[in-house]
Amino acid sequence: MIISVLGRYFFVRYVITVAWFLFGVISIIYLIDFSEVVGNISEEAGQNLFDAVLITALRLPYILQQTIPFIALFSAMVALIALNRRHELVVARAAGISVWQFIMPFVIGAALLGAASVLALNPLASWSQKRSLGLEAVGGKQDQVVPWLRQITDGQDTIIGGRGIAENGTELRDAVVIYFDDQGGITKRQDAERAVLSDGWWTLHDVTQTEAGELSTHMDEVQVKTNLEQDFVQQHLVQPDLVSFFALPRQIMLARQFGTSTSALETQYNYLLSLPFLLVAMTLIAATVCLKFSRFAQSPTVILGGILSGFLLYVTSVLVKAFGSSGILSPLLAAWIPVVVAMALGLTILLHQEDG
């Protein structure tokens, strides 16, 4: 009963600390990002301060999910230091409770935070970031790389690209269509305000057409025949980290059907699966530098070492994830090796400190 009551108390303290960190991080992100978005809105496109507020709110979940590992690390460190300062951990040790018993509520809390990030925050971030990219593309100041798409339909060779993506990859802003002849020379170029993909057609709106040796002409709407499927276009245009966790298995299956590389999608999927364990590893790192703070007058240098260790773990996981996305490493290994190594290291240090 003592362990149960104490476990609930520690768990509540951890949840409260996480809530305060979330509130602080969200506030800081919103203020910083809002100042950037305000400078990018376009009054010529009819955007105003309300659009800046909306775009910032839509971008917030995507940015927030990048900070979750650090929130888990700092929350565990602050909660453990606070409990140690009030000698509550000392009392727990005196009652015969081992470090593994009172660290378990923090581990469970970190795992639940990771699960919530994967199952709730990630789908929300995927949806909201796509909407924000669409709104930013309206202003014409979206800094996004859109890969060119090549298509050969009824013998006509064309490429299509744009400056922004909207509607989950089926709409291009500031679209450009370039036509080639049989010898590979450019015969015609069409610049459109937007291009919308439907079944068998790209519909271009507000088009300026330029042909070799002729003056430019303007047309309200032009249809360009295409054999590209919507799933194929979305597969190429939408970044893996913008795909929802629940949609990733289908995207991986479609990529295999189209014969394209699945490394980036599989790495992202495995990274999301490993995220709860990454947060547990962050919590173990926090425990290795905070549990004995009160008894041994632990210096801030050691706590800084814990912060740097957590930062190093995060940077390593991102770096190895990049290797997995590029196909250098197996997606499974790229996502799980840093987590497994960090958890093993944290457990080893705790065993050495607490059990000799």
N, C-alpha and C positions, 0 to 999 in steps of 0.2 A: 504493500500500500504506500509506503514511504517513497519507493522508486516511482510509482505511478503518479503520485501527487507532485513530486519534484520534477518528473519528466514533463508533466503538463505545464508547470510553472516555467521551466526553461523554454519550452516550445512557445509559450505565449510571449515571453520576453524576446525571443528571436523574431517572431512574427511582427511584433511592434517595431523592432529595430528595422526590419526590412521595409515596413510601411513608411517609416520616416525617411529612409534612404530613397525609396521610390518617389515620395513627394518632393524631396529636394532635387533629385536628378531630373525628374520631369519638369520642374520649374526652371532649372538652369538650362536644360535643352530647349525648352520652348522660348525662353527669352533670347538665347543666342541665335537659334535658328530663325526666329521671327525677324531679327535685325537683318539677317541675310536675305530672307525671302522678300522683305519690303523693298530692298534694292533691286530685285529682279522682276517685280511685277511690271506689266506694261499698260500704261494709261491709254496708249493708242488702241490696244485690244479691248478696252472697256473694263480693265481690271482696276480694283480700288483696294482700300485698306481691309475691307471685309474679306476679299479674296486672299489677301496675305494671311489673315487670321485663320481662314479655312485651310489653306495649303499647309501652313505650319502645323495645324492640328492633325492633318492627314499624314504628314511626314513623321510625326512624333512616335508612333508605335514602331516604325522601322528603325529609327535611331535608338529608341529605348532598348530594343532587343539586343543591340550590340553591347550594351552596358550591363546586362544581366549578370555575367560572370563576376564583374567587379562589385556589383551590389551584393552578391552572395558572399564574396570574400570580406568586404568591409563590414557587412552586417554581422557576420560570425565573429570577426575580430572585436568589434565594438561591444557586442553582447557579452562575450567571454571576459573582456577586460572589465566591463562594468560589474559583472558577477564576482570577479576576483577582487576588485576594489572594495566591494561591500562584504568580502570574506564569506560569501555564500558558497563558493566552491570549496573553501577550506572546511566549512561545516559539513558539506556533502562528503568530503573525503574522510572526515572524522567519524561520520556515521557508517563508514565501511562501504560506501558506494564507489565503485571503480570509475576510472576515467571513461571506460567504454560505455558505461551505463548513462552517465550524465552528458556525454557527447552525442548520444543517439538522437535526442530531440532536435539537435542542430542538423544532424545528417538527414533526418527525415524531413525537416523544414526545407533544406536545400534541395532535396530530391523533389518535393512537391512544388517548389518554386520553378525548378527546371521543367517539370511536367506541365505546369501552367503556361510557361513560356512557349513550349512546343505546341500544346493543344489549343491554346487560346490566343496568346499574343502573336505567334507567328502567322496564323491565318488572318488575324486582324491587320497585321503589318503588311501582309501581301496584298490584301484588298485595298487598304488605304493608300499605300505607296503607289499603286497603279493609278488610283484616282488623282493623286497629287501630281504624278507625271503628266497626266492628261491636261490638268489645269495649267501646269507650267508650260506645256507645249503650246497652249493657246496664246500665251504671252510672247512666244517666239524666243525666249531666253533660256530654254532648257538646255543644260549642258549634258547631253546624253549621246553616246555613240550608238548609231543605228546601222547595223551591217547591211550592205547591199544584197538584194535578192535577184538572182538571175533566173529568167524563164524563157523557154522557147515554145511558143504556142502557134500552131498552124504555120510553122516555118519562120515566124517572126521572132528574132532574137532581141530581147530587151532586158534591161536591169532597172530596178526600182529601189529607191532609198528615201530617206527623209531626215529631218532634224529632231523629231520627237515621236514618241509612241503613245497611243491612247487606245482605250477599249480592248485591253488585254492583248495588244499586238495586232489587231485587225484594222487599225486606223493609223495612218502616218500623217504627221503634221509637216508642212513645208516639204511636200513630197516632190521627187524628181524622177521622171521616167526618161530613159535614154534608149533610142532605137539604133540597131546596127544592121548593116547589110551583110551579104554573104561573105564579103572579104574582110569583115570586122571593122569597117569604117562607120563613123557616126553619121546617121542620116537625119535624125530628128530628136529634139529634146522638148519635153513638156514639164513645166514647173507649175505645181498646183498648191493651193492653200492646204488641202488635205486630200488623202486618198483612202477610200473605204473599200475593204475587201468583202465581197459577197460570193455566192456560189458561181464560180467561173468568170468573175469580172472584178477589175479594179475600177471603181467609180471615182474620177478625179473632179474636184470642185474648184471653180475659179482658176482656170487654166490659162497659162501663157505658153503658146507653142512657137518653137523656133526651128526652122528648117534651113538646111544649107543653101545659101545664096538667096534667101527670101527674108522679107520683113516679118517680125514677130506678130502673131495674131492672138487675140483673146477670145476664149470660149467659156461659157458658164459651166459646162459639164462635158466630160469626155469619158467614154468607157473603153477600157483596155482589157482585151480578153486574156485570161490567164488559166493555166492548168495547176496552179498552186492551191493546195488545200489549206483551209483555215488552221487546222491542227499543225500542219507543217510550218506555216508562217509563224504561229505562236511559238513553236518549238525553237525557231531560230532567233526570234526577236526578243522574247522575254528572258531576262536573266534568271539563272537558277535560284538565287536568293529571293526572287520575287514570286516564286511558285510556292503556294501553300503546302504545308506538310501533308495534308490529305490528298492533294493533287499530284504530288511527286511520283507515286507509283505509276499512275497513268501516263505521266509525261515520259517516264523512263521506258515504259512499254511502247509508246508512240515513237520515241527516238530509235528504238531497236527496229521497229517496223520500217522506218524511213531510212535505216542504214546509217544514221549519224551517231557520233560519239555520245555515250551516256556517262562519261567520267564525271563531268561537273554536276550533273543531276544526282548521280549515285553518291558522290561525296557529300553534297548538301543534305541528302536524305540520311546518310549515316551520321553526319555531324549533328543533326537535330535529334536523332535517336540517342546519341551519346551525351547530349547537353545536360540532362539530369545528373549523370555521373561526373561530368566536368564540374558542376557546382558542388557536388559532394567532395571532389578532390580539392576544390578551393576551400571548403570548410575544414578539411583535414589539415591543409596548410596553415589556416588561421589557428587551429588548435595547437599546432606544434610550437607556435611562438607566443601564445597568449595564456596557456594554462598555468604556467608557473610565474606569472608576472608579479604576484603579490609576495610570494615566499622568497624569491631570489632577487627582488628589486631589479627586475629586468629592464635594461636600458632601451630608450627609444630606437637605438640602432638595430636591435634585434627585431623590433616590430617593423621597422623599415625594411629589414631583410625579408620578412614575411610578405610585405606588400610587393617588393621586387620579385619575389619568387612567384607570387600569383600573376603578376604582370608578365613574367617570363613564360609561364605556362600558357597564358592566353596568346601571346605572340607566337609561341611555338606551334600551338594548335592552328592558328590562322595560316602560318607559313606552310605547315604540312598539309593543310587543307588545300592551299594553292597548288602544291605538288600533285595532290590527288585529282584536282579539277583539270589539270593539264595532262593527266595520264601518265605522269612519271611514276607515281606510286599507286598501288591498289586503293580504290576509294574506301574499302573497309579498313585497311591498315592506316590510311591517312587520317581517318576520323577517330579511331579508337586507340592507337598507340600512345599519343600524348596523355590521354585520360588514364589509361591503365598504368603507365609509368608514374604519373603524378600520384595516383591513389596508392600504389605500392610504396612509393617513397614516403608519403605522409604516414601510412600505417607503420612503416619500419621505424621512423623517427619516434612516433608515439610509443611503440613497443619498447624502444631503447630508453626513452625518458621515464616511462611509468613502470615498466616491469623489469628494468635492468638489462 
